[in-house]
Amino acid sequence: GAVVSQHPSRVICKSGTSVKIECRSLDFQATTMFWYRQFPKQSLMLMATSNEGSKATYEQGVEKDKFLINHASLTLSTLTVTSAHPEDSSFYICSASWGGGAAGNTIYFGEGSWLTVV
Amino acid sequence: EDKVVQSPLSLVVHEGDTVTLNCSYEVTNFRSLLWYKQEKKAPTFLFMLTSSGIEKKSGRLSSILDKKELFSILNITATQTGDSAVYLCAVWNGANSKLTFGKGITLSVRP
């Protein structure tokens, strides 16, 4: 099946610094990518939807100036957590959609990135 | 707001048992319901269901959707320890192209 690669898988950063997480679709062109956050024992919460070449659409309560999303090409989206704080520590997962994401088997998840802010 | 409720929240069984995992939903513009298995990493896709009453099957796993009663079940027969995971149910809203997840069901299969 299609592969979505997410990097880094784990990152520890100091409070106040910024961290960038990359999401790449390796064998297909992803018109839409989704960024999720998952706290321990919680479900995946959609943060934002990014479409190639346009601004991301953020979910209510997600600060767009804090979580910068860039989808500059059909194979790469990045999430930058700016001025990270310990409460931003979480598991961040991207998913990539091909063909508009109308069917579940065209939505593929990256491996996830564990962010720890100390 | 779209909503997905899964039950039970957690389940402990012994190898060889059969389990049924439940998922009920409310969505403004239903497109599909998806089941994922999540171990200590990102979810892996299991099934996508769009039509009522048609069972999807993959080995020991099967799933069915009831669009009238707005629920789905995921069955696992002859469970193995490798089935231990969190099972996530999600619904795809065709109007806004968003996937809403339930909280997941933690399944523990004991030897």
gemmi code that builds the backbone of each chain (N, CA, C; Angstrom):
import gemmi

chains = {
    "A": [
        ("GLY", (0.814, -1.208, 0.000), (0.000, 0.000, 0.000), (0.845, 1.254, 0.000)),
        ("ALA", (0.174, 2.376, -0.111), (0.889, 3.646, -0.144), (1.587, 3.905, 1.180)),
        ("VAL", (2.668, 4.652, 1.123), (3.461, 4.909, 2.310), (3.529, 6.395, 2.580)),
        ("VAL", (3.312, 6.724, 3.838), (3.483, 8.092, 4.303), (4.579, 8.066, 5.354)),
        ("SER", (5.562, 8.875, 5.153), (6.700, 8.906, 6.061), (6.656, 10.170, 6.900)),
        ("GLN", (6.864, 10.012, 8.180), (6.834, 11.155, 9.084), (8.161, 11.198, 9.827)),
        ("HIS", (8.683, 12.389, 9.985), (9.998, 12.550, 10.611), (10.069, 13.841, 11.401)),
        ("PRO", (10.644, 13.873, 12.590), (11.260, 12.752, 13.289), (10.220, 11.906, 14.012)),
        ("SER", (10.574, 10.717, 14.400), (9.638, 9.862, 15.131), (9.579, 10.278, 16.602)),
        ("ARG", (10.694, 10.788, 17.095), (10.721, 11.296, 18.466), (11.582, 12.540, 18.505)),
        ("VAL", (11.135, 13.534, 19.258), (11.931, 14.745, 19.415), (11.697, 15.317, 20.806)),
        ("ILE", (12.796, 15.749, 21.390), (12.738, 16.440, 22.687), (13.283, 17.837, 22.463)),
        ("CYS", (12.560, 18.824, 22.919), (13.037, 20.186, 22.729), (12.825, 20.984, 24.016)),
        ("LYS", (13.542, 22.074, 24.075), (13.419, 22.939, 25.253), (12.232, 23.873, 25.101)),
        ("SER", (11.655, 24.204, 26.202), (10.528, 25.132, 26.214), (10.943, 26.458, 25.577)),
        ("GLY", (10.095, 26.951, 24.694), (10.377, 28.222, 24.027), (10.981, 28.083, 22.644)),
        ("THR", (11.455, 26.890, 22.327), (12.032, 26.662, 20.994), (10.956, 26.169, 20.034)),
        ("SER", (11.319, 26.081, 18.756), (10.385, 25.609, 17.726), (10.832, 24.258, 17.195)),
        ("VAL", (9.865, 23.472, 16.803), (10.138, 22.132, 16.289), (9.369, 21.921, 14.992)),
        ("LYS", (10.037, 21.349, 14.012), (9.379, 21.079, 12.729), (9.228, 19.576, 12.537)),
        ("ILE", (8.042, 19.176, 12.137), (7.750, 17.772, 11.831), (7.373, 17.687, 10.352)),
        ("GLU", (7.970, 16.727, 9.671), (7.710, 16.573, 8.235), (6.847, 15.362, 7.951)),
        ("CYS", (6.018, 15.504, 6.961), (5.153, 14.408, 6.522), (5.285, 14.305, 5.010)),
        ("ARG", (5.728, 13.149, 4.537), (5.937, 12.956, 3.106), (5.132, 11.775, 2.595)),
        ("SER", (4.508, 11.962, 1.468), (3.889, 10.827, 0.786), (4.930, 10.296, -0.190)),
        ("LEU", (5.277, 9.024, -0.046), (6.431, 8.504, -0.762), (6.112, 7.984, -2.157)),
        ("ASP", (4.923, 7.497, -2.376), (4.656, 6.916, -3.690), (3.351, 7.392, -4.298)),
        ("PHE", (2.850, 8.500, -3.802), (1.671, 9.088, -4.433), (1.667, 10.582, -4.139)),
        ("GLN", (0.882, 11.295, -4.909), (0.781, 12.740, -4.701), (-0.430, 13.025, -3.817)),
        ("ALA", (-0.167, 13.664, -2.712), (-1.219, 13.909, -1.721), (-1.787, 15.310, -1.899)),
        ("THR", (-3.007, 15.373, -2.377), (-3.628, 16.678, -2.548), (-4.016, 17.292, -1.212)),
        ("THR", (-4.303, 16.442, -0.268), (-4.716, 16.917, 1.061), (-3.964, 16.145, 2.130)),
        ("MET", (-3.503, 16.856, 3.130), (-2.889, 16.203, 4.285), (-3.569, 16.711, 5.539)),
        ("PHE", (-3.670, 15.834, 6.517), (-4.324, 16.175, 7.775), (-3.319, 16.005, 8.912)),
        ("TRP", (-3.389, 16.916, 9.868), (-2.532, 16.808, 11.043), (-3.413, 16.553, 12.258)),
        ("TYR", (-3.030, 15.520, 13.024), (-3.762, 15.147, 14.228), (-2.837, 15.234, 15.430)),
        ("ARG", (-3.456, 15.397, 16.583), (-2.713, 15.319, 17.836), (-3.425, 14.277, 18.709)),
        ("GLN", (-2.661, 13.504, 19.418), (-3.235, 12.474, 20.268), (-2.548, 12.498, 21.617)),
        ("PHE", (-3.312, 12.800, 22.659), (-2.785, 12.729, 24.012), (-2.965, 11.303, 24.523)),
        ("PRO", (-2.187, 10.911, 25.543), (-2.272, 9.538, 26.047), (-3.698, 9.128, 26.386)),
        ("LYS", (-4.064, 7.964, 25.923), (-5.377, 7.378, 26.164), (-6.526, 8.225, 25.612)),
        ("GLN", (-6.222, 9.086, 24.672), (-7.254, 9.887, 24.026), (-7.299, 9.527, 22.541)),
        ("SER", (-8.365, 9.980, 21.914), (-8.478, 9.711, 20.490), (-7.673, 10.729, 19.680)),
        ("LEU", (-7.647, 10.503, 18.379), (-6.972, 11.461, 17.502), (-7.862, 12.693, 17.332)),
        ("MET", (-7.263, 13.850, 17.539), (-7.993, 15.107, 17.371), (-7.434, 15.824, 16.157)),
        ("LEU", (-8.294, 16.130, 15.208), (-7.855, 16.833, 14.017), (-7.450, 18.258, 14.382)),
        ("MET", (-6.243, 18.634, 13.948), (-5.765, 19.993, 14.204), (-6.044, 20.883, 12.999)),
        ("ALA", (-5.681, 20.357, 11.834), (-5.807, 21.194, 10.645), (-5.772, 20.335, 9.393)),
        ("THR", (-6.300, 20.905, 8.352), (-6.291, 20.285, 7.028), (-5.462, 21.174, 6.111)),
        ("SER", (-4.502, 20.570, 5.450), (-3.699, 21.377, 4.536), (-3.862, 20.887, 3.112)),
        ("ASN", (-4.067, 21.819, 2.225), (-4.192, 21.538, 0.801), (-2.986, 22.133, 0.095)),
        ("GLU", (-2.455, 21.365, -0.825), (-1.261, 21.801, -1.532), (-1.473, 23.153, -2.179)),
        ("GLY", (-0.577, 24.065, -1.896), (-0.585, 25.373, -2.535), (-1.538, 26.381, -1.935)),
        ("SER", (-2.221, 26.021, -0.866), (-3.115, 26.998, -0.240), (-2.952, 26.941, 1.281)),
        ("LYS", (-3.586, 27.895, 1.936), (-3.455, 27.963, 3.395), (-4.188, 26.808, 4.059)),
        ("ALA", (-3.658, 26.420, 5.206), (-4.295, 25.334, 5.949), (-5.582, 25.825, 6.605)),
        ("THR", (-6.480, 24.894, 6.820), (-7.723, 25.177, 7.538), (-7.599, 24.589, 8.924)),
        ("TYR", (-7.674, 25.427, 9.926), (-7.467, 24.985, 11.300), (-8.797, 24.701, 11.987)),
        ("GLU", (-8.766, 23.715, 12.860), (-9.936, 23.400, 13.658), (-10.094, 24.433, 14.776)),
        ("GLN", (-11.311, 24.532, 15.246), (-11.585, 25.479, 16.317), (-10.718, 25.174, 17.526)),
        ("GLY", (-10.126, 26.198, 18.077), (-9.305, 26.027, 19.267), (-7.835, 25.758, 18.981)),
        ("VAL", (-7.491, 25.565, 17.721), (-6.085, 25.345, 17.367), (-5.486, 26.657, 16.896)),
        ("GLU", (-4.406, 27.089, 17.549), (-3.809, 28.379, 17.215), (-2.958, 28.273, 15.954)),
        ("LYS", (-3.375, 28.958, 14.928), (-2.654, 28.847, 13.662), (-1.280, 29.494, 13.712)),
        ("ASP", (-1.103, 30.465, 14.606), (0.213, 31.100, 14.703), (1.179, 30.251, 15.509)),
        ("LYS", (0.651, 29.324, 16.259), (1.497, 28.453, 17.049), (1.836, 27.172, 16.282)),
        ("PHE", (0.880, 26.680, 15.561), (1.073, 25.451, 14.789), (1.043, 25.819, 13.299)),
        ("LEU", (2.235, 26.083, 12.790), (2.356, 26.534, 11.407), (2.392, 25.330, 10.475)),
        ("ILE", (1.531, 25.340, 9.492), (1.474, 24.243, 8.535), (1.784, 24.768, 7.149)),
        ("ASN", (2.681, 24.046, 6.493), (3.065, 24.404, 5.135), (2.949, 23.173, 4.253)),
        ("HIS", (2.265, 23.305, 3.138), (2.071, 22.174, 2.211), (2.525, 22.654, 0.834)),
        ("ALA", (3.830, 22.792, 0.719), (4.394, 23.455, -0.454), (4.403, 22.582, -1.700)),
        ("SER", (4.310, 21.269, -1.518), (4.316, 20.395, -2.689), (3.332, 19.260, -2.464)),
        ("LEU", (3.103, 18.478, -3.501), (2.131, 17.380, -3.409), (2.662, 16.194, -2.612)),
        ("THR", (3.915, 16.271, -2.175), (4.464, 15.152, -1.416), (4.973, 15.550, -0.041)),
        ("LEU", (4.857, 16.808, 0.321), (5.428, 17.232, 1.599), (4.553, 18.259, 2.297)),
        ("SER", (4.258, 17.968, 3.566), (3.633, 18.950, 4.442), (4.455, 19.011, 5.713)),
        ("THR", (4.576, 20.187, 6.282), (5.317, 20.332, 7.530), (4.451, 21.019, 8.578)),
        ("LEU", (4.658, 20.573, 9.807), (4.009, 21.189, 10.966), (5.114, 21.739, 11.850)),
        ("THR", (5.086, 23.028, 12.119), (6.067, 23.633, 13.010), (5.359, 24.086, 14.274)),
        ("VAL", (5.808, 23.542, 15.383), (5.280, 23.963, 16.685), (6.189, 25.089, 17.166)),
        ("THR", (5.667, 26.283, 17.200), (6.490, 27.446, 17.561), (6.375, 27.729, 19.058)),
        ("SER", (7.478, 28.206, 19.618), (7.509, 28.540, 21.039), (6.847, 27.429, 21.861)),
        ("ALA", (7.395, 26.244, 21.724), (6.778, 25.066, 22.344), (6.793, 25.174, 23.869)),
        ("HIS", (5.746, 24.639, 24.470), (5.636, 24.574, 25.920), (5.346, 23.133, 26.320)),
        ("PRO", (5.590, 22.799, 27.585), (5.370, 21.410, 28.015), (3.975, 20.886, 27.681)),
        ("GLU", (2.980, 21.736, 27.689), (1.619, 21.265, 27.384), (1.437, 20.899, 25.915)),
        ("ASP", (2.422, 21.254, 25.073), (2.379, 20.839, 23.666), (2.907, 19.423, 23.471)),
        ("SER", (3.463, 18.855, 24.522), (3.974, 17.490, 24.425), (2.830, 16.554, 24.074)),
        ("SER", (3.021, 15.797, 23.027), (1.928, 14.955, 22.533), (2.451, 14.074, 21.396)),
        ("PHE", (1.569, 13.266, 20.883), (1.849, 12.430, 19.709), (1.175, 13.117, 18.523)),
        ("TYR", (1.960, 13.503, 17.541), (1.423, 14.199, 16.375), (1.470, 13.241, 15.188)),
        ("ILE", (0.350, 13.123, 14.493), (0.251, 12.185, 13.372), (-0.273, 12.925, 12.145)),
        ("CYS", (0.352, 12.645, 11.030), (-0.182, 13.203, 9.794), (-0.845, 12.090, 8.993)),
        ("SER", (-1.767, 12.476, 8.173), (-2.309, 11.522, 7.210), (-2.387, 12.221, 5.861)),
        ("ALA", (-2.229, 11.435, 4.843), (-2.228, 11.997, 3.499), (-3.350, 11.380, 2.700)),
        ("SER", (-4.004, 12.197, 1.941), (-5.154, 11.758, 1.168), (-4.866, 11.916, -0.318)),
        ("TRP", (-5.293, 10.911, -1.060), (-5.136, 10.999, -2.509), (-6.509, 11.000, -3.156)),
        ("GLY", (-6.727, 11.850, -4.103), (-7.987, 11.864, -4.826), (-9.135, 12.437, -4.025)),
        ("GLY", (-8.837, 13.313, -3.091), (-9.907, 13.973, -2.356), (-10.314, 13.251, -1.091)),
        ("GLY", (-9.781, 12.056, -0.858), (-10.054, 11.346, 0.389), (-11.464, 10.847, 0.531)),
        ("ALA", (-12.116, 10.557, -0.546), (-13.514, 10.136, -0.467), (-13.653, 8.733, 0.097)),
        ("ALA", (-12.649, 7.916, -0.035), (-12.714, 6.535, 0.434), (-11.629, 6.294, 1.469)),
        ("GLY", (-11.943, 5.526, 2.474), (-11.004, 5.278, 3.560), (-9.703, 4.697, 3.107)),
        ("ASN", (-9.709, 3.865, 2.075), (-8.451, 3.241, 1.709), (-7.586, 4.153, 0.874)),
        ("THR", (-7.917, 5.388, 0.745), (-7.025, 6.352, 0.142), (-6.536, 7.367, 1.165)),
        ("ILE", (-6.706, 7.084, 2.425), (-6.167, 7.927, 3.487), (-5.127, 7.110, 4.223)),
        ("TYR", (-3.912, 7.560, 4.213), (-2.805, 6.818, 4.803), (-2.153, 7.640, 5.909)),
        ("PHE", (-1.798, 6.976, 6.997), (-1.207, 7.667, 8.137), (0.304, 7.545, 8.134)),
        ("GLY", (0.950, 8.594, 8.606), (2.380, 8.518, 8.890), (2.591, 7.744, 10.176)),
        ("GLU", (3.846, 7.551, 10.523), (4.165, 6.737, 11.700), (4.000, 7.514, 12.998)),
        ("GLY", (3.814, 8.811, 12.912), (3.638, 9.617, 14.109), (4.941, 10.151, 14.657)),
        ("SER", (4.825, 11.253, 15.385), (5.993, 11.887, 16.002), (5.683, 12.197, 17.462)),
        ("TRP", (6.521, 11.637, 18.334), (6.365, 11.936, 19.753), (7.145, 13.202, 20.075)),
        ("LEU", (6.447, 14.227, 20.544), (7.107, 15.469, 20.924), (7.084, 15.606, 22.439)),
        ("THR", (8.253, 15.821, 23.001), (8.362, 16.082, 24.443), (9.033, 17.429, 24.612)),
        ("VAL", (8.361, 18.323, 25.302), (8.908, 19.651, 25.551), (9.307, 19.723, 27.022)),
        ("VAL", (10.579, 20.025, 27.242), (11.080, 20.028, 28.635), (11.420, 21.439, 29.086)),
    ],
    "B": [
        ("GLU", (-22.187, 18.893, 15.300), (-20.834, 18.358, 15.340), (-20.884, 16.837, 15.237)),
        ("ASP", (-20.032, 16.291, 14.396), (-19.989, 14.837, 14.228), (-19.487, 14.160, 15.497)),
        ("LYS", (-19.977, 12.968, 15.723), (-19.669, 12.294, 16.989), (-19.535, 10.805, 16.754)),
        ("VAL", (-18.548, 10.206, 17.397), (-18.343, 8.763, 17.316), (-18.154, 8.234, 18.730)),
        ("VAL", (-18.940, 7.253, 19.103), (-18.855, 6.678, 20.451), (-18.557, 5.197, 20.330)),
        ("GLN", (-17.488, 4.773, 20.976), (-17.105, 3.371, 20.914), (-17.306, 2.714, 22.279)),
        ("SER", (-17.657, 1.452, 22.230), (-17.815, 0.726, 23.490), (-17.472, -0.751, 23.294)),
        ("PRO", (-16.991, -1.427, 24.354), (-16.600, -0.829, 25.624), (-15.305, -0.036, 25.458)),
        ("LEU", (-14.894, 0.682, 26.450), (-13.648, 1.448, 26.340), (-12.434, 0.533, 26.435)),
        ("SER", (-12.601, -0.545, 27.182), (-11.499, -1.497, 27.264), (-12.057, -2.890, 27.490)),
        ("LEU", (-11.246, -3.859, 27.137), (-11.702, -5.251, 27.131), (-10.495, -6.158, 27.341)),
        ("VAL", (-10.646, -7.138, 28.230), (-9.584, -8.118, 28.432), (-10.158, -9.497, 28.151)),
        ("VAL", (-9.528, -10.219, 27.251), (-10.006, -11.560, 26.896), (-8.828, -12.513, 26.888)),
        ("HIS", (-9.124, -13.804, 26.740), (-8.065, -14.803, 26.618), (-7.950, -15.256, 25.172)),
        ("GLU", (-6.772, -15.687, 24.841), (-6.547, -16.186, 23.476), (-7.610, -17.206, 23.109)),
        ("GLY", (-8.087, -17.072, 21.887), (-9.108, -17.990, 21.399), (-10.522, -17.455, 21.537)),
        ("ASP", (-10.695, -16.446, 22.380), (-12.031, -15.863, 22.541), (-12.423, -15.092, 21.289)),
        ("THR", (-13.724, -14.840, 21.193), (-14.250, -13.960, 20.140), (-14.696, -12.657, 20.778)),
        ("VAL", (-14.375, -11.553, 20.151), (-14.773, -10.246, 20.702), (-15.570, -9.462, 19.669)),
        ("THR", (-16.450, -8.627, 20.200), (-17.224, -7.715, 19.356), (-17.020, -6.304, 19.870)),
        ("LEU", (-16.564, -5.438, 19.001), (-16.321, -4.042, 19.348), (-17.382, -3.180, 18.673)),
        ("ASN", (-17.922, -2.229, 19.428), (-19.047, -1.437, 18.946), (-18.668, -0.006, 18.628)),
        ("CYS", (-19.371, 0.539, 17.651), (-19.145, 1.920, 17.260), (-20.472, 2.522, 16.830)),
        ("SER", (-20.893, 3.565, 17.496), (-22.093, 4.287, 17.053), (-21.686, 5.697, 16.651)),
        ("TYR", (-22.450, 6.288, 15.785), (-22.017, 7.574, 15.245), (-23.179, 8.498, 14.936)),
        ("GLU", (-22.829, 9.776, 14.866), (-23.731, 10.806, 14.345), (-22.892, 11.652, 13.408)),
        ("VAL", (-23.351, 11.802, 12.194), (-22.589, 12.598, 11.233), (-23.569, 13.270, 10.295)),
        ("THR", (-23.274, 14.499, 9.934), (-24.232, 15.272, 9.138), (-24.307, 14.792, 7.691)),
        ("ASN", (-23.211, 14.321, 7.162), (-23.194, 13.879, 5.770), (-22.312, 12.636, 5.686)),
        ("PHE", (-22.926, 11.492, 5.922), (-22.154, 10.246, 6.019), (-21.580, 9.868, 4.657)),
        ("ARG", (-20.267, 9.574, 4.673), (-19.648, 9.062, 3.454), (-19.170, 7.632, 3.667)),
        ("SER", (-18.486, 7.423, 4.797), (-18.004, 6.065, 5.093), (-17.625, 5.960, 6.564)),
        ("LEU", (-17.524, 4.735, 7.020), (-17.055, 4.450, 8.380), (-15.804, 3.595, 8.250)),
        ("LEU", (-14.817, 3.926, 9.033), (-13.527, 3.238, 8.929), (-13.106, 2.675, 10.278)),
        ("TRP", (-12.469, 1.530, 10.220), (-11.872, 0.923, 11.414), (-10.359, 0.898, 11.238)),
        ("TYR", (-9.669, 1.261, 12.324), (-8.211, 1.235, 12.338), (-7.735, 0.482, 13.568)),
        ("LYS", (-6.553, -0.088, 13.462), (-5.884, -0.731, 14.600), (-4.671, 0.131, 14.947)),
        ("GLN", (-4.564, 0.490, 16.215), (-3.422, 1.297, 16.619), (-2.647, 0.607, 17.732)),
        ("GLU", (-1.407, 0.282, 17.426), (-0.504, -0.200, 18.459), (0.315, 1.012, 18.899)),
        ("LYS", (1.564, 0.852, 19.273), (2.234, 2.024, 19.836), (2.762, 2.962, 18.763)),
        ("LYS", (1.970, 3.200, 17.791), (2.366, 4.063, 16.689), (1.091, 4.536, 15.995)),
        ("ALA", (1.215, 4.968, 14.768), (0.054, 5.495, 14.058), (-0.906, 4.368, 13.641)),
        ("PRO", (-2.160, 4.714, 13.437), (-3.167, 3.702, 13.090), (-2.913, 3.035, 11.742)),
        ("THR", (-3.265, 1.760, 11.690), (-3.231, 1.055, 10.414), (-4.659, 0.729, 9.998)),
        ("PHE", (-4.915, 0.869, 8.728), (-6.253, 0.726, 8.178), (-6.721, -0.724, 8.220)),
        ("LEU", (-7.969, -0.927, 8.643), (-8.559, -2.267, 8.636), (-9.666, -2.362, 7.586)),
        ("PHE", (-10.712, -1.571, 7.777), (-11.872, -1.677, 6.891), (-12.458, -0.305, 6.603)),
        ("MET", (-13.082, -0.211, 5.457), (-13.936, 0.911, 5.146), (-15.317, 0.372, 4.793)),
        ("LEU", (-16.349, 0.950, 5.389), (-17.716, 0.497, 5.175), (-18.542, 1.661, 4.661)),
        ("THR", (-19.285, 1.413, 3.605), (-20.139, 2.466, 3.063), (-21.588, 2.028, 2.949)),
        ("SER", (-21.820, 0.731, 2.847), (-23.189, 0.243, 2.639), (-23.641, -0.613, 3.805)),
        ("SER", (-24.901, -0.520, 4.130), (-25.460, -1.301, 5.228), (-25.504, -2.776, 4.883)),
        ("GLY", (-25.269, -3.597, 5.885), (-25.526, -5.020, 5.772), (-24.516, -5.838, 4.997)),
        ("ILE", (-23.512, -5.192, 4.464), (-22.514, -5.952, 3.696), (-21.299, -6.155, 4.586)),
        ("GLU", (-21.022, -7.419, 4.895), (-19.915, -7.705, 5.795), (-18.595, -7.628, 5.044)),
        ("LYS", (-17.644, -6.945, 5.684), (-16.281, -6.952, 5.154), (-15.481, -7.927, 6.015)),
        ("LYS", (-14.634, -8.714, 5.367), (-13.920, -9.761, 6.110), (-12.450, -9.762, 5.696)),
        ("SER", (-11.612, -9.934, 6.698), (-10.187, -10.080, 6.431), (-9.621, -11.020, 7.477)),
        ("GLY", (-9.440, -12.259, 7.092), (-8.937, -13.261, 8.027), (-9.900, -13.453, 9.189)),
        ("ARG", (-9.408, -13.217, 10.404), (-10.245, -13.414, 11.587), (-11.060, -12.171, 11.933)),
        ("LEU", (-10.866, -11.108, 11.190), (-11.589, -9.868, 11.451), (-12.723, -9.693, 10.465)),
        ("SER", (-13.820, -9.169, 10.961), (-14.935, -8.845, 10.079), (-15.659, -7.637, 10.649)),
        ("SER", (-16.360, -6.945, 9.776), (-17.065, -5.746, 10.212), (-18.308, -5.546, 9.376)),
        ("ILE", (-19.299, -4.911, 9.980), (-20.548, -4.658, 9.288), (-21.095, -3.317, 9.746)),
        ("LEU", (-21.879, -2.711, 8.879), (-22.415, -1.385, 9.136), (-23.940, -1.410, 9.083)),
        ("ASP", (-24.590, -0.673, 9.985), (-26.031, -0.495, 9.953), (-26.299, 1.002, 9.868)),
        ("LYS", (-26.613, 1.469, 8.675), (-26.793, 2.903, 8.482), (-28.126, 3.402, 9.007)),
        ("LYS", (-29.049, 2.492, 9.248), (-30.333, 2.901, 9.800), (-30.191, 3.188, 11.292)),
        ("GLU", (-29.496, 2.265, 11.970), (-29.302, 2.418, 13.408), (-28.018, 3.174, 13.737)),
        ("LEU", (-27.263, 3.524, 12.745), (-26.042, 4.329, 12.900), (-25.006, 3.655, 13.798)),
        ("PHE", (-24.683, 2.421, 13.464), (-23.612, 1.783, 14.211), (-22.893, 0.755, 13.349)),
        ("SER", (-21.747, 0.369, 13.853), (-20.955, -0.666, 13.203), (-20.352, -1.549, 14.285)),
        ("ILE", (-20.077, -2.783, 13.927), (-19.344, -3.659, 14.838), (-18.119, -4.220, 14.130)),
        ("LEU", (-17.111, -4.472, 14.931), (-15.902, -5.139, 14.460), (-15.770, -6.420, 15.273)),
        ("ASN", (-15.751, -7.541, 14.588), (-15.608, -8.842, 15.249), (-14.207, -9.397, 15.034)),
        ("ILE", (-13.672, -9.967, 16.087), (-12.396, -10.666, 15.964), (-12.615, -12.059, 16.544)),
        ("THR", (-12.412, -13.075, 15.734), (-12.573, -14.448, 16.212), (-11.201, -15.046, 16.517)),
        ("ALA", (-11.208, -16.070, 17.362), (-9.977, -16.783, 17.717), (-8.846, -15.807, 18.009)),
        ("THR", (-9.096, -14.906, 18.953), (-8.141, -13.834, 19.233), (-6.756, -14.370, 19.582)),
        ("GLN", (-5.769, -13.554, 19.228), (-4.363, -13.879, 19.526), (-3.762, -12.702, 20.279)),
        ("THR", (-2.629, -12.942, 20.940), (-2.014, -11.843, 21.703), (-1.637, -10.676, 20.782)),
        ("GLY", (-1.356, -10.978, 19.548), (-1.019, -9.921, 18.590), (-2.188, -9.024, 18.235)),
        ("ASP", (-3.375, -9.411, 18.649), (-4.545, -8.555, 18.409), (-4.651, -7.460, 19.461)),
        ("SER", (-3.845, -7.548, 20.501), (-3.872, -6.521, 21.549), (-3.497, -5.182, 20.938)),
        ("ALA", (-4.381, -4.215, 21.083), (-4.188, -2.904, 20.455), (-5.364, -2.019, 20.829)),
        ("VAL", (-5.306, -0.791, 20.366), (-6.471, 0.097, 20.451), (-7.142, 0.076, 19.080)),
        ("TYR", (-8.434, -0.140, 19.079), (-9.187, -0.189, 17.820), (-10.009, 1.099, 17.710)),
        ("LEU", (-9.744, 1.817, 16.645), (-10.383, 3.110, 16.431), (-11.431, 3.023, 15.336)),
        ("CYS", (-12.526, 3.675, 15.591), (-13.593, 3.799, 14.599), (-13.651, 5.271, 14.198)),
        ("ALA", (-13.862, 5.535, 12.934), (-13.939, 6.922, 12.466), (-15.004, 7.042, 11.393)),
        ("VAL", (-15.632, 8.201, 11.323), (-16.600, 8.442, 10.250), (-16.111, 9.591, 9.381)),
        ("TRP", (-16.355, 9.432, 8.118), (-15.921, 10.389, 7.109), (-17.115, 11.222, 6.696)),
        ("ASN", (-17.006, 12.527, 6.907), (-18.073, 13.449, 6.544), (-17.842, 13.914, 5.110)),
        ("GLY", (-18.778, 13.592, 4.246), (-18.599, 13.915, 2.837), (-18.744, 15.388, 2.518)),
        ("ALA", (-19.359, 16.145, 3.419), (-19.566, 17.573, 3.143), (-18.307, 18.382, 3.427)),
        ("ASN", (-17.632, 18.083, 4.520), (-16.442, 18.869, 4.866), (-15.147, 18.061, 4.779)),
        ("SER", (-15.255, 16.818, 4.327), (-14.077, 15.958, 4.138), (-13.271, 15.788, 5.422)),
        ("LYS", (-13.972, 15.632, 6.519), (-13.269, 15.438, 7.793), (-13.549, 14.044, 8.340)),
        ("LEU", (-12.531, 13.517, 8.972), (-12.616, 12.207, 9.604), (-12.690, 12.437, 11.112)),
        ("THR", (-13.757, 11.970, 11.743), (-13.916, 12.114, 13.192), (-13.712, 10.759, 13.837)),
        ("PHE", (-12.825, 10.715, 14.811), (-12.490, 9.454, 15.473), (-13.229, 9.295, 16.791)),
        ("GLY", (-13.518, 8.059, 17.153), (-13.947, 7.737, 18.500), (-12.733, 7.665, 19.414)),
        ("LYS", (-12.983, 7.419, 20.711), (-11.884, 7.383, 21.672), (-11.085, 6.092, 21.601)),
        ("GLY", (-11.639, 5.114, 20.936), (-10.899, 3.866, 20.802), (-11.281, 2.845, 21.859)),
        ("ILE", (-11.073, 1.597, 21.523), (-11.317, 0.488, 22.445), (-9.996, -0.219, 22.646)),
        ("THR", (-9.567, -0.295, 23.908), (-8.305, -0.979, 24.210), (-8.584, -2.454, 24.438)),
        ("LEU", (-8.063, -3.276, 23.566), (-8.247, -4.721, 23.662), (-6.953, -5.360, 24.157)),
        ("SER", (-7.066, -6.133, 25.200), (-5.910, -6.884, 25.717), (-6.236, -8.359, 25.612)),
        ("VAL", (-5.399, -9.098, 24.912), (-5.595, -10.528, 24.764), (-4.528, -11.231, 25.587)),
        ("ARG", (-4.956, -11.984, 26.587), (-4.030, -12.672, 27.484), (-3.764, -14.096, 26.969)),
        ("PRO", (-2.521, -14.551, 27.142), (-2.197, -15.912, 26.670), (-2.994, -16.976, 27.424)),
    ],
}
model = gemmi.Model(1)
for chain_id, residues in chains.items():
    chain = gemmi.Chain(chain_id)
    for i, (resn, *xyz) in enumerate(residues, 1):
        res = gemmi.Residue()
        res.name, res.seqid = resn, gemmi.SeqId(i, " ")
        for name, pos in zip(("N", "CA", "C"), xyz):
            atom = gemmi.Atom()
            atom.name, atom.element = name, gemmi.Element(name[0])
            atom.pos, atom.b_iso = gemmi.Position(*pos), 0.0
            res.add_atom(atom)
        chain.add_residue(res)
    model.add_chain(chain)
structure = gemmi.Structure()
structure.add_model(model)
structure.setup_entities()
